[in-house]
């Protein structure tokens, strides 16, 4: 079914609830600990996801939920709300306001609504399939990128790539390098995708992402005129395995894919 005004209003309220739960812990004692997969979690992560789940249980009890901290709740509607209460917990723990809350609505496996919310700076990107992406209520667009040379590339951290994946990523680093400009931007997690949607970055390249890491990003980037895909160029769905590209200018998609495969991109 199409995304409704009620869906959008609920997504905004979910982000509001998460932000209210997170802010008291920012640059305050937050009880950080390591999960079984050695990734960090804080009291803020758990409180934010619990706040969002309470709203969904009360208002959309038939919808499924996929949350980073509290797992999967099966639904009966073919819809899932995908929640990442703090994407960028390392940044949150360090007191850097470049983390975000991710909220997605996935229907029959396809992301149709996405929110990137930065609750400290009060910055919110809202993407809905078939509609322009909004940043704090105003439309935003990705920017043109005439060639890969000099394109602004970001990733969360190079050590997240496996040795094999790093080869493909470094080809992209080499292709975007230009005299007089800095190299890739590191850090930022989901915040990088908001910056790309607003026309401040050109490319984001990552691997090892899970559904809760990328589902919300798809409507945000694509509603701003960009393209989200895996490293084969295929659309991102519930079944995607975690190799993610965000490309602000769709004219550069083939160049990016060719470069990562070790082929000569036409734009260079």
GUKEDO-698526 format. One record per residue (C-alpha): residue in one letter; x, y, z; residue number from 0. Coordinates in nm, 4 decimals. Example, Ala and Ser with C-alpha at 12.3 -4.5 7.8 and 13.67 -1.06 7.14 Angstrom:
residues 2
<r><resn>A</resn><x>1.2300</x><y>-0.4500</y><z>0.7800</z><resi>0</resi></r>
<r><resn>S</resn><x>1.3670</x><y>-0.1060</y><z>0.7140</z><resi>1</resi></r>
//
This chain:
residues 268
<r><resn>X</resn><x>0.0000</x><y>0.0000</y><z>0.0000</z><resi>0</resi></r>
<r><resn>X</resn><x>0.1211</x><y>0.3578</y><z>-0.0577</z><resi>1</resi></r>
<r><resn>X</resn><x>0.2917</x><y>0.5429</y><z>0.2235</z><resi>2</resi></r>
<r><resn>X</resn><x>0.0229</x><y>0.7482</y><z>0.3947</z><resi>3</resi></r>
<r><resn>X</resn><x>0.0276</x><y>1.0769</y><z>0.5804</z><resi>4</resi></r>
<r><resn>X</resn><x>-0.0333</x><y>0.8741</y><z>0.8963</z><resi>5</resi></r>
<r><resn>X</resn><x>0.2790</x><y>0.6659</y><z>0.8240</z><resi>6</resi></r>
<r><resn>X</resn><x>0.4877</x><y>0.9796</y><z>0.7850</z><resi>7</resi></r>
<r><resn>X</resn><x>0.3457</x><y>1.1350</y><z>1.1011</z><resi>8</resi></r>
<r><resn>X</resn><x>0.4189</x><y>0.8155</y><z>1.2922</z><resi>9</resi></r>
<r><resn>X</resn><x>0.7779</x><y>0.8067</y><z>1.1629</z><resi>10</resi></r>
<r><resn>X</resn><x>0.8278</x><y>1.1634</y><z>1.2860</z><resi>11</resi></r>
<r><resn>X</resn><x>0.6858</x><y>1.0725</y><z>1.6264</z><resi>12</resi></r>
<r><resn>X</resn><x>0.9114</x><y>0.7673</y><z>1.6456</z><resi>13</resi></r>
<r><resn>X</resn><x>1.2119</x><y>0.9905</y><z>1.5802</z><resi>14</resi></r>
<r><resn>X</resn><x>1.0899</x><y>1.2397</y><z>1.8410</z><resi>15</resi></r>
<r><resn>X</resn><x>1.0527</x><y>0.9610</y><z>2.0976</z><resi>16</resi></r>
<r><resn>X</resn><x>1.3976</x><y>0.8216</y><z>2.0239</z><resi>17</resi></r>
<r><resn>X</resn><x>1.5571</x><y>1.1643</y><z>2.0464</z><resi>18</resi></r>
<r><resn>X</resn><x>1.3913</x><y>1.2350</y><z>2.3810</z><resi>19</resi></r>
<r><resn>X</resn><x>1.5329</x><y>0.9074</y><z>2.5135</z><resi>20</resi></r>
<r><resn>X</resn><x>1.8851</x><y>0.9708</y><z>2.3760</z><resi>21</resi></r>
<r><resn>X</resn><x>1.9527</x><y>1.3333</y><z>2.4680</z><resi>22</resi></r>
<r><resn>X</resn><x>1.9788</x><y>1.2868</y><z>2.8476</z><resi>23</resi></r>
<r><resn>X</resn><x>2.2653</x><y>1.0387</y><z>2.7929</z><resi>24</resi></r>
<r><resn>X</resn><x>2.4684</x><y>1.2458</y><z>2.5469</z><resi>25</resi></r>
<r><resn>X</resn><x>2.8060</x><y>1.3390</y><z>2.7012</z><resi>26</resi></r>
<r><resn>X</resn><x>2.6732</x><y>1.1929</y><z>3.0264</z><resi>27</resi></r>
<r><resn>X</resn><x>2.7152</x><y>0.8482</y><z>3.1908</z><resi>28</resi></r>
<r><resn>X</resn><x>2.5631</x><y>0.6042</y><z>2.9418</z><resi>29</resi></r>
<r><resn>X</resn><x>2.6597</x><y>0.2577</y><z>3.0630</z><resi>30</resi></r>
<r><resn>X</resn><x>2.8460</x><y>0.1489</y><z>2.7495</z><resi>31</resi></r>
<r><resn>X</resn><x>2.9212</x><y>-0.2215</y><z>2.7161</z><resi>32</resi></r>
<r><resn>X</resn><x>3.0082</x><y>-0.4693</y><z>2.4441</z><resi>33</resi></r>
<r><resn>X</resn><x>2.7585</x><y>-0.7067</y><z>2.2873</z><resi>34</resi></r>
<r><resn>X</resn><x>2.8426</x><y>-1.0618</y><z>2.1834</z><resi>35</resi></r>
<r><resn>X</resn><x>2.9529</x><y>-0.9394</y><z>1.8396</z><resi>36</resi></r>
<r><resn>X</resn><x>3.1940</x><y>-0.6959</y><z>2.0148</z><resi>37</resi></r>
<r><resn>X</resn><x>2.9989</x><y>-0.3914</y><z>1.8990</z><resi>38</resi></r>
<r><resn>X</resn><x>2.9126</x><y>-0.1301</y><z>2.1634</z><resi>39</resi></r>
<r><resn>X</resn><x>2.5701</x><y>-0.0632</y><z>2.3109</z><resi>40</resi></r>
<r><resn>X</resn><x>2.4599</x><y>0.1966</y><z>2.5647</z><resi>41</resi></r>
<r><resn>X</resn><x>2.1605</x><y>0.2640</y><z>2.7837</z><resi>42</resi></r>
<r><resn>X</resn><x>2.0635</x><y>0.5283</y><z>2.5269</z><resi>43</resi></r>
<r><resn>X</resn><x>2.0467</x><y>0.2687</y><z>2.2456</z><resi>44</resi></r>
<r><resn>X</resn><x>1.8160</x><y>0.0489</y><z>2.4507</z><resi>45</resi></r>
<r><resn>X</resn><x>1.5981</x><y>0.3306</y><z>2.5832</z><resi>46</resi></r>
<r><resn>X</resn><x>1.5483</x><y>0.4775</y><z>2.2363</z><resi>47</resi></r>
<r><resn>X</resn><x>1.4486</x><y>0.1472</y><z>2.0766</z><resi>48</resi></r>
<r><resn>X</resn><x>1.2136</x><y>0.0663</y><z>2.3641</z><resi>49</resi></r>
<r><resn>X</resn><x>1.0454</x><y>0.4054</y><z>2.3244</z><resi>50</resi></r>
<r><resn>X</resn><x>0.9898</x><y>0.3435</y><z>1.9536</z><resi>51</resi></r>
<r><resn>X</resn><x>0.8633</x><y>-0.0106</y><z>2.0088</z><resi>52</resi></r>
<r><resn>X</resn><x>0.6090</x><y>0.1111</y><z>2.2634</z><resi>53</resi></r>
<r><resn>X</resn><x>0.4633</x><y>0.3477</y><z>2.0060</z><resi>54</resi></r>
<r><resn>X</resn><x>0.4518</x><y>0.0795</y><z>1.7366</z><resi>55</resi></r>
<r><resn>X</resn><x>0.2954</x><y>-0.1775</y><z>1.9687</z><resi>56</resi></r>
<r><resn>X</resn><x>0.0257</x><y>0.0728</y><z>2.0586</z><resi>57</resi></r>
<r><resn>X</resn><x>-0.0496</x><y>0.2016</y><z>1.7096</z><resi>58</resi></r>
<r><resn>X</resn><x>0.0690</x><y>-0.0596</y><z>1.4559</z><resi>59</resi></r>
<r><resn>X</resn><x>0.0411</x><y>-0.3892</y><z>1.6396</z><resi>60</resi></r>
<r><resn>X</resn><x>-0.0010</x><y>-0.5826</y><z>1.3136</z><resi>61</resi></r>
<r><resn>X</resn><x>0.3210</x><y>-0.4548</y><z>1.1586</z><resi>62</resi></r>
<r><resn>X</resn><x>0.6499</x><y>-0.6341</y><z>1.2069</z><resi>63</resi></r>
<r><resn>X</resn><x>0.9494</x><y>-0.4768</y><z>1.3794</z><resi>64</resi></r>
<r><resn>X</resn><x>1.3191</x><y>-0.5316</y><z>1.3118</z><resi>65</resi></r>
<r><resn>X</resn><x>1.5329</x><y>-0.3618</y><z>1.5748</z><resi>66</resi></r>
<r><resn>X</resn><x>1.9070</x><y>-0.3675</y><z>1.6266</z><resi>67</resi></r>
<r><resn>X</resn><x>1.8858</x><y>-0.4116</y><z>2.0037</z><resi>68</resi></r>
<r><resn>X</resn><x>1.5694</x><y>-0.6168</y><z>2.0622</z><resi>69</resi></r>
<r><resn>X</resn><x>1.5409</x><y>-0.8279</y><z>1.7487</z><resi>70</resi></r>
<r><resn>X</resn><x>1.2459</x><y>-0.9211</y><z>1.5312</z><resi>71</resi></r>
<r><resn>X</resn><x>0.8752</x><y>-0.9093</y><z>1.6018</z><resi>72</resi></r>
<r><resn>X</resn><x>0.6735</x><y>-1.0861</y><z>1.3332</z><resi>73</resi></r>
<r><resn>X</resn><x>0.3780</x><y>-0.9055</y><z>1.1785</z><resi>74</resi></r>
<r><resn>X</resn><x>0.0784</x><y>-0.9893</y><z>0.9616</z><resi>75</resi></r>
<r><resn>X</resn><x>0.0597</x><y>-0.6904</y><z>0.7253</z><resi>76</resi></r>
<r><resn>X</resn><x>0.3630</x><y>-0.7391</y><z>0.5007</z><resi>77</resi></r>
<r><resn>X</resn><x>0.5125</x><y>-0.4252</y><z>0.6541</z><resi>78</resi></r>
<r><resn>X</resn><x>0.8111</x><y>-0.3969</y><z>0.8864</z><resi>79</resi></r>
<r><resn>X</resn><x>0.9403</x><y>-0.1018</y><z>1.0834</z><resi>80</resi></r>
<r><resn>X</resn><x>1.3192</x><y>-0.1245</y><z>1.0866</z><resi>81</resi></r>
<r><resn>X</resn><x>1.4849</x><y>0.0550</y><z>1.3767</z><resi>82</resi></r>
<r><resn>X</resn><x>1.8441</x><y>0.1468</y><z>1.4549</z><resi>83</resi></r>
<r><resn>X</resn><x>1.8215</x><y>0.3648</y><z>1.7654</z><resi>84</resi></r>
<r><resn>X</resn><x>2.1799</x><y>0.4908</y><z>1.7435</z><resi>85</resi></r>
<r><resn>X</resn><x>2.3668</x><y>0.4329</y><z>1.4201</z><resi>86</resi></r>
<r><resn>X</resn><x>2.7176</x><y>0.5393</y><z>1.5111</z><resi>87</resi></r>
<r><resn>X</resn><x>2.7382</x><y>0.4340</y><z>1.8756</z><resi>88</resi></r>
<r><resn>X</resn><x>3.1172</x><y>0.4886</y><z>1.8738</z><resi>89</resi></r>
<r><resn>X</resn><x>3.0558</x><y>0.8546</y><z>1.7858</z><resi>90</resi></r>
<r><resn>X</resn><x>2.7832</x><y>0.8830</y><z>2.0481</z><resi>91</resi></r>
<r><resn>X</resn><x>3.0146</x><y>0.7442</y><z>2.3173</z><resi>92</resi></r>
<r><resn>X</resn><x>3.2867</x><y>0.9911</y><z>2.2115</z><resi>93</resi></r>
<r><resn>X</resn><x>3.0451</x><y>1.2836</y><z>2.2350</z><resi>94</resi></r>
<r><resn>X</resn><x>3.0446</x><y>1.3472</y><z>1.8586</z><resi>95</resi></r>
<r><resn>X</resn><x>2.7050</x><y>1.4582</y><z>1.7252</z><resi>96</resi></r>
<r><resn>X</resn><x>2.7389</x><y>1.2740</y><z>1.3950</z><resi>97</resi></r>
<r><resn>X</resn><x>2.5422</x><y>0.9637</y><z>1.4906</z><resi>98</resi></r>
<r><resn>X</resn><x>2.1765</x><y>0.9219</y><z>1.4031</z><resi>99</resi></r>
<r><resn>X</resn><x>1.8551</x><y>0.7343</y><z>1.4641</z><resi>100</resi></r>
<r><resn>X</resn><x>1.7402</x><y>0.5337</y><z>1.1615</z><resi>101</resi></r>
<r><resn>X</resn><x>1.3747</x><y>0.4500</y><z>1.1041</z><resi>102</resi></r>
<r><resn>X</resn><x>1.2518</x><y>0.2690</y><z>0.7955</z><resi>103</resi></r>
<r><resn>X</resn><x>0.9223</x><y>0.1292</y><z>0.6748</z><resi>104</resi></r>
<r><resn>X</resn><x>0.9812</x><y>-0.1760</y><z>0.4573</z><resi>105</resi></r>
<r><resn>X</resn><x>0.6935</x><y>-0.3167</y><z>0.2546</z><resi>106</resi></r>
<r><resn>X</resn><x>0.7228</x><y>-0.6613</y><z>0.0952</z><resi>107</resi></r>
<r><resn>X</resn><x>1.0992</x><y>-0.6322</y><z>0.1326</z><resi>108</resi></r>
<r><resn>X</resn><x>1.1380</x><y>-0.2842</y><z>-0.0197</z><resi>109</resi></r>
<r><resn>X</resn><x>1.2237</x><y>0.0300</y><z>0.1812</z><resi>110</resi></r>
<r><resn>X</resn><x>0.9469</x><y>0.2832</y><z>0.1135</z><resi>111</resi></r>
<r><resn>X</resn><x>1.0037</x><y>0.5359</y><z>0.3936</z><resi>112</resi></r>
<r><resn>X</resn><x>1.3197</x><y>0.6392</y><z>0.5719</z><resi>113</resi></r>
<r><resn>X</resn><x>1.4249</x><y>0.8819</y><z>0.8441</z><resi>114</resi></r>
<r><resn>X</resn><x>1.7774</x><y>0.9872</y><z>0.9417</z><resi>115</resi></r>
<r><resn>X</resn><x>1.7492</x><y>1.1870</y><z>1.2636</z><resi>116</resi></r>
<r><resn>X</resn><x>2.0360</x><y>1.3619</y><z>1.4416</z><resi>117</resi></r>
<r><resn>X</resn><x>1.8732</x><y>1.4393</y><z>1.7773</z><resi>118</resi></r>
<r><resn>X</resn><x>2.1442</x><y>1.6645</y><z>1.9222</z><resi>119</resi></r>
<r><resn>X</resn><x>2.1715</x><y>1.9036</y><z>1.6276</z><resi>120</resi></r>
<r><resn>X</resn><x>1.8006</x><y>1.8505</y><z>1.5535</z><resi>121</resi></r>
<r><resn>X</resn><x>1.8590</x><y>1.7636</y><z>1.1904</z><resi>122</resi></r>
<r><resn>X</resn><x>1.6147</x><y>1.5279</y><z>1.0208</z><resi>123</resi></r>
<r><resn>X</resn><x>1.6029</x><y>1.3856</y><z>0.6712</z><resi>124</resi></r>
<r><resn>X</resn><x>1.2765</x><y>1.2248</y><z>0.5611</z><resi>125</resi></r>
<r><resn>X</resn><x>1.2539</x><y>1.0171</y><z>0.2447</z><resi>126</resi></r>
<r><resn>X</resn><x>0.9372</x><y>0.8621</y><z>0.1011</z><resi>127</resi></r>
<r><resn>X</resn><x>0.9239</x><y>0.6578</y><z>-0.2188</z><resi>128</resi></r>
<r><resn>X</resn><x>0.8030</x><y>0.8748</y><z>-0.5050</z><resi>129</resi></r>
<r><resn>X</resn><x>0.8430</x><y>1.2031</y><z>-0.3150</z><resi>130</resi></r>
<r><resn>X</resn><x>1.1235</x><y>1.4587</y><z>-0.2733</z><resi>131</resi></r>
<r><resn>X</resn><x>1.3432</x><y>1.4136</y><z>0.0319</z><resi>132</resi></r>
<r><resn>X</resn><x>1.2969</x><y>1.6746</y><z>0.3030</z><resi>133</resi></r>
<r><resn>X</resn><x>1.5586</x><y>1.8110</y><z>0.5405</z><resi>134</resi></r>
<r><resn>X</resn><x>1.3890</x><y>1.9740</y><z>0.8393</z><resi>135</resi></r>
<r><resn>X</resn><x>1.0837</x><y>2.0150</y><z>0.6189</z><resi>136</resi></r>
<r><resn>X</resn><x>1.2514</x><y>2.1660</y><z>0.3101</z><resi>137</resi></r>
<r><resn>X</resn><x>1.3348</x><y>1.9736</y><z>-0.0116</z><resi>138</resi></r>
<r><resn>X</resn><x>1.7000</x><y>1.8844</y><z>-0.0738</z><resi>139</resi></r>
<r><resn>X</resn><x>1.8863</x><y>1.7525</y><z>-0.3770</z><resi>140</resi></r>
<r><resn>X</resn><x>2.2108</x><y>1.5720</y><z>-0.4397</z><resi>141</resi></r>
<r><resn>X</resn><x>2.4680</x><y>1.7574</y><z>-0.6470</z><resi>142</resi></r>
<r><resn>X</resn><x>2.6086</x><y>1.6952</y><z>-0.9933</z><resi>143</resi></r>
<r><resn>X</resn><x>2.9436</x><y>1.5146</y><z>-1.0099</z><resi>144</resi></r>
<r><resn>X</resn><x>3.1116</x><y>1.5622</y><z>-1.3506</z><resi>145</resi></r>
<r><resn>X</resn><x>3.3693</x><y>1.2856</y><z>-1.2932</z><resi>146</resi></r>
<r><resn>X</resn><x>3.5079</x><y>1.0627</y><z>-1.0229</z><resi>147</resi></r>
<r><resn>X</resn><x>3.8282</x><y>1.2682</y><z>-1.0073</z><resi>148</resi></r>
<r><resn>X</resn><x>3.7828</x><y>1.5001</y><z>-0.7136</z><resi>149</resi></r>
<r><resn>X</resn><x>3.4557</x><y>1.3446</y><z>-0.5988</z><resi>150</resi></r>
<r><resn>X</resn><x>3.3985</x><y>1.3648</y><z>-0.2219</z><resi>151</resi></r>
<r><resn>X</resn><x>3.4019</x><y>1.0068</y><z>-0.0920</z><resi>152</resi></r>
<r><resn>X</resn><x>3.3112</x><y>0.8947</y><z>0.2598</z><resi>153</resi></r>
<r><resn>X</resn><x>3.3056</x><y>0.5719</y><z>0.4573</z><resi>154</resi></r>
<r><resn>X</resn><x>3.2667</x><y>0.5040</y><z>0.8268</z><resi>155</resi></r>
<r><resn>X</resn><x>3.6105</x><y>0.3437</y><z>0.8719</z><resi>156</resi></r>
<r><resn>X</resn><x>3.8493</x><y>0.1584</y><z>0.6385</z><resi>157</resi></r>
<r><resn>X</resn><x>3.9095</x><y>-0.1212</y><z>0.8899</z><resi>158</resi></r>
<r><resn>X</resn><x>3.5496</x><y>-0.2380</y><z>0.8488</z><resi>159</resi></r>
<r><resn>X</resn><x>3.6360</x><y>-0.3720</y><z>0.5028</z><resi>160</resi></r>
<r><resn>X</resn><x>3.7617</x><y>-0.7268</y><z>0.4644</z><resi>161</resi></r>
<r><resn>X</resn><x>4.0899</x><y>-0.7664</y><z>0.2781</z><resi>162</resi></r>
<r><resn>X</resn><x>3.9011</x><y>-0.8538</y><z>-0.0404</z><resi>163</resi></r>
<r><resn>X</resn><x>3.6526</x><y>-0.5684</y><z>-0.0062</z><resi>164</resi></r>
<r><resn>X</resn><x>3.9341</x><y>-0.3240</y><z>0.0708</z><resi>165</resi></r>
<r><resn>X</resn><x>4.0829</x><y>-0.3877</y><z>-0.2747</z><resi>166</resi></r>
<r><resn>X</resn><x>3.7621</x><y>-0.2653</y><z>-0.4403</z><resi>167</resi></r>
<r><resn>X</resn><x>3.7274</x><y>0.0278</y><z>-0.2035</z><resi>168</resi></r>
<r><resn>X</resn><x>4.0869</x><y>0.1423</y><z>-0.2575</z><resi>169</resi></r>
<r><resn>X</resn><x>4.0318</x><y>0.1457</y><z>-0.6332</z><resi>170</resi></r>
<r><resn>X</resn><x>3.7566</x><y>0.3986</y><z>-0.5684</z><resi>171</resi></r>
<r><resn>X</resn><x>3.9863</x><y>0.5996</y><z>-0.3408</z><resi>172</resi></r>
<r><resn>X</resn><x>4.2478</x><y>0.6142</y><z>-0.6160</z><resi>173</resi></r>
<r><resn>X</resn><x>3.9937</x><y>0.7200</y><z>-0.8794</z><resi>174</resi></r>
<r><resn>X</resn><x>3.8561</x><y>1.0034</y><z>-0.6662</z><resi>175</resi></r>
<r><resn>X</resn><x>4.1929</x><y>1.1382</y><z>-0.5587</z><resi>176</resi></r>
<r><resn>X</resn><x>4.2786</x><y>1.4769</y><z>-0.7071</z><resi>177</resi></r>
<r><resn>X</resn><x>4.5748</x><y>1.7081</y><z>-0.6516</z><resi>178</resi></r>
<r><resn>X</resn><x>4.5091</x><y>1.9705</y><z>-0.3879</z><resi>179</resi></r>
<r><resn>X</resn><x>4.2181</x><y>1.7864</y><z>-0.2263</z><resi>180</resi></r>
<r><resn>X</resn><x>4.1997</x><y>1.5743</y><z>0.0832</z><resi>181</resi></r>
<r><resn>X</resn><x>4.1359</x><y>1.2006</y><z>0.0667</z><resi>182</resi></r>
<r><resn>X</resn><x>3.8242</x><y>1.0162</y><z>0.1840</z><resi>183</resi></r>
<r><resn>X</resn><x>3.6194</x><y>1.1388</y><z>0.4775</z><resi>184</resi></r>
<r><resn>X</resn><x>3.6070</x><y>0.8915</y><z>0.7694</z><resi>185</resi></r>
<r><resn>X</resn><x>3.3477</x><y>0.8691</y><z>1.0437</z><resi>186</resi></r>
<r><resn>X</resn><x>2.9875</x><y>0.9740</y><z>1.0174</z><resi>187</resi></r>
<r><resn>X</resn><x>2.7953</x><y>0.6470</y><z>0.9738</z><resi>188</resi></r>
<r><resn>X</resn><x>2.4405</x><y>0.7348</y><z>0.8612</z><resi>189</resi></r>
<r><resn>X</resn><x>2.5145</x><y>1.1085</y><z>0.8811</z><resi>190</resi></r>
<r><resn>X</resn><x>2.7203</x><y>1.0780</y><z>0.5626</z><resi>191</resi></r>
<r><resn>X</resn><x>2.4120</x><y>0.9713</y><z>0.3687</z><resi>192</resi></r>
<r><resn>X</resn><x>2.2197</x><y>1.2741</y><z>0.4884</z><resi>193</resi></r>
<r><resn>X</resn><x>2.5064</x><y>1.4970</y><z>0.3801</z><resi>194</resi></r>
<r><resn>X</resn><x>2.5076</x><y>1.3279</y><z>0.0394</z><resi>195</resi></r>
<r><resn>X</resn><x>2.1317</x><y>1.3800</y><z>0.0064</z><resi>196</resi></r>
<r><resn>X</resn><x>2.1829</x><y>1.7498</y><z>0.0843</z><resi>197</resi></r>
<r><resn>X</resn><x>2.4544</x><y>1.7870</y><z>-0.1792</z><resi>198</resi></r>
<r><resn>X</resn><x>2.7647</x><y>1.8012</y><z>0.0400</z><resi>199</resi></r>
<r><resn>X</resn><x>2.9182</x><y>1.4620</y><z>-0.0503</z><resi>200</resi></r>
<r><resn>X</resn><x>2.9270</x><y>1.2652</y><z>-0.3748</z><resi>201</resi></r>
<r><resn>X</resn><x>2.9858</x><y>0.9004</y><z>-0.2762</z><resi>202</resi></r>
<r><resn>X</resn><x>2.9551</x><y>0.6713</y><z>0.0243</z><resi>203</resi></r>
<r><resn>X</resn><x>3.0952</x><y>0.3178</y><z>0.0090</z><resi>204</resi></r>
<r><resn>X</resn><x>3.0512</x><y>0.0572</y><z>0.2843</z><resi>205</resi></r>
<r><resn>X</resn><x>3.0306</x><y>-0.3166</y><z>0.3430</z><resi>206</resi></r>
<r><resn>X</resn><x>2.9037</x><y>-0.5408</y><z>0.6193</z><resi>207</resi></r>
<r><resn>X</resn><x>2.5852</x><y>-0.3407</y><z>0.6767</z><resi>208</resi></r>
<r><resn>X</resn><x>2.2673</x><y>-0.5012</y><z>0.8050</z><resi>209</resi></r>
<r><resn>X</resn><x>1.9077</x><y>-0.4172</y><z>0.7179</z><resi>210</resi></r>
<r><resn>X</resn><x>1.8753</x><y>-0.1795</y><z>1.0126</z><resi>211</resi></r>
<r><resn>X</resn><x>2.1894</x><y>0.0025</y><z>0.8912</z><resi>212</resi></r>
<r><resn>X</resn><x>2.0748</x><y>0.0721</y><z>0.5347</z><resi>213</resi></r>
<r><resn>X</resn><x>1.6959</x><y>0.0434</y><z>0.4943</z><resi>214</resi></r>
<r><resn>X</resn><x>1.6224</x><y>0.4017</y><z>0.6020</z><resi>215</resi></r>
<r><resn>X</resn><x>1.8964</x><y>0.5409</y><z>0.3794</z><resi>216</resi></r>
<r><resn>X</resn><x>1.7426</x><y>0.4221</y><z>0.0526</z><resi>217</resi></r>
<r><resn>X</resn><x>1.4345</x><y>0.6507</y><z>0.0386</z><resi>218</resi></r>
<r><resn>X</resn><x>1.6370</x><y>0.9454</y><z>0.1711</z><resi>219</resi></r>
<r><resn>X</resn><x>1.9116</x><y>0.9265</y><z>-0.0918</z><resi>220</resi></r>
<r><resn>X</resn><x>1.6879</x><y>0.8300</y><z>-0.3834</z><resi>221</resi></r>
<r><resn>X</resn><x>1.4241</x><y>1.0905</y><z>-0.3012</z><resi>222</resi></r>
<r><resn>X</resn><x>1.7002</x><y>1.3523</y><z>-0.3243</z><resi>223</resi></r>
<r><resn>X</resn><x>1.7951</x><y>1.2365</y><z>-0.6744</z><resi>224</resi></r>
<r><resn>X</resn><x>2.0754</x><y>0.9960</y><z>-0.5858</z><resi>225</resi></r>
<r><resn>X</resn><x>2.1121</x><y>0.6228</y><z>-0.6238</z><resi>226</resi></r>
<r><resn>X</resn><x>2.1500</x><y>0.3491</y><z>-0.3623</z><resi>227</resi></r>
<r><resn>X</resn><x>2.2664</x><y>0.0049</y><z>-0.4725</z><resi>228</resi></r>
<r><resn>X</resn><x>2.4917</x><y>-0.2843</y><z>-0.3817</z><resi>229</resi></r>
<r><resn>X</resn><x>2.8370</x><y>-0.3324</y><z>-0.5292</z><resi>230</resi></r>
<r><resn>X</resn><x>2.6831</x><y>-0.5133</y><z>-0.8286</z><resi>231</resi></r>
<r><resn>X</resn><x>2.4535</x><y>-0.2214</y><z>-0.9019</z><resi>232</resi></r>
<r><resn>X</resn><x>2.1405</x><y>-0.4012</y><z>-0.7790</z><resi>233</resi></r>
<r><resn>X</resn><x>1.8743</x><y>-0.2239</y><z>-0.5693</z><resi>234</resi></r>
<r><resn>X</resn><x>1.8891</x><y>-0.2643</y><z>-0.1929</z><resi>235</resi></r>
<r><resn>X</resn><x>1.6143</x><y>-0.4774</y><z>-0.0413</z><resi>236</resi></r>
<r><resn>X</resn><x>1.5531</x><y>-0.6767</y><z>0.2748</z><resi>237</resi></r>
<r><resn>X</resn><x>1.7593</x><y>-0.9585</y><z>0.1206</z><resi>238</resi></r>
<r><resn>X</resn><x>2.0678</x><y>-0.7508</y><z>0.0292</z><resi>239</resi></r>
<r><resn>X</resn><x>2.3888</x><y>-0.8799</y><z>0.1851</z><resi>240</resi></r>
<r><resn>X</resn><x>2.5378</x><y>-0.5523</y><z>0.3045</z><resi>241</resi></r>
<r><resn>X</resn><x>2.7687</x><y>-0.4095</y><z>0.0352</z><resi>242</resi></r>
<r><resn>X</resn><x>2.6289</x><y>-0.0573</y><z>0.0002</z><resi>243</resi></r>
<r><resn>X</resn><x>2.6932</x><y>0.2337</y><z>-0.2344</z><resi>244</resi></r>
<r><resn>X</resn><x>2.5327</x><y>0.5765</y><z>-0.2249</z><resi>245</resi></r>
<r><resn>X</resn><x>2.5970</x><y>0.7807</y><z>-0.5376</z><resi>246</resi></r>
<r><resn>X</resn><x>2.4746</x><y>1.1383</y><z>-0.5487</z><resi>247</resi></r>
<r><resn>X</resn><x>2.4839</x><y>1.1761</y><z>-0.9274</z><resi>248</resi></r>
<r><resn>X</resn><x>2.3278</x><y>0.8732</y><z>-1.1029</z><resi>249</resi></r>
<r><resn>X</resn><x>2.5403</x><y>0.9557</y><z>-1.4106</z><resi>250</resi></r>
<r><resn>X</resn><x>2.8402</x><y>0.8240</y><z>-1.2156</z><resi>251</resi></r>
<r><resn>X</resn><x>2.6925</x><y>0.4831</y><z>-1.1250</z><resi>252</resi></r>
<r><resn>X</resn><x>2.8614</x><y>0.2914</y><z>-1.4085</z><resi>253</resi></r>
<r><resn>X</resn><x>3.1894</x><y>0.4736</y><z>-1.3458</z><resi>254</resi></r>
<r><resn>X</resn><x>3.1841</x><y>0.3729</y><z>-0.9781</z><resi>255</resi></r>
<r><resn>X</resn><x>3.0992</x><y>0.0106</y><z>-1.0524</z><resi>256</resi></r>
<r><resn>X</resn><x>3.3585</x><y>-0.0175</y><z>-1.3315</z><resi>257</resi></r>
<r><resn>X</resn><x>3.6260</x><y>0.1364</y><z>-1.1086</z><resi>258</resi></r>
<r><resn>X</resn><x>3.5568</x><y>-0.1024</y><z>-0.8233</z><resi>259</resi></r>
<r><resn>X</resn><x>3.5766</x><y>-0.3971</y><z>-1.0672</z><resi>260</resi></r>
<r><resn>X</resn><x>3.9145</x><y>-0.2771</y><z>-1.1887</z><resi>261</resi></r>
<r><resn>X</resn><x>3.7878</x><y>-0.1495</y><z>-1.5222</z><resi>262</resi></r>
<r><resn>X</resn><x>3.8518</x><y>0.1950</y><z>-1.6697</z><resi>263</resi></r>
<r><resn>X</resn><x>3.5555</x><y>0.4261</y><z>-1.5989</z><resi>264</resi></r>
<r><resn>X</resn><x>3.4302</x><y>0.6234</y><z>-1.8968</z><resi>265</resi></r>
<r><resn>X</resn><x>3.4301</x><y>0.9510</y><z>-1.7030</z><resi>266</resi></r>
<r><resn>X</resn><x>3.8035</x><y>0.9501</y><z>-1.6371</z><resi>267</resi></r>
//
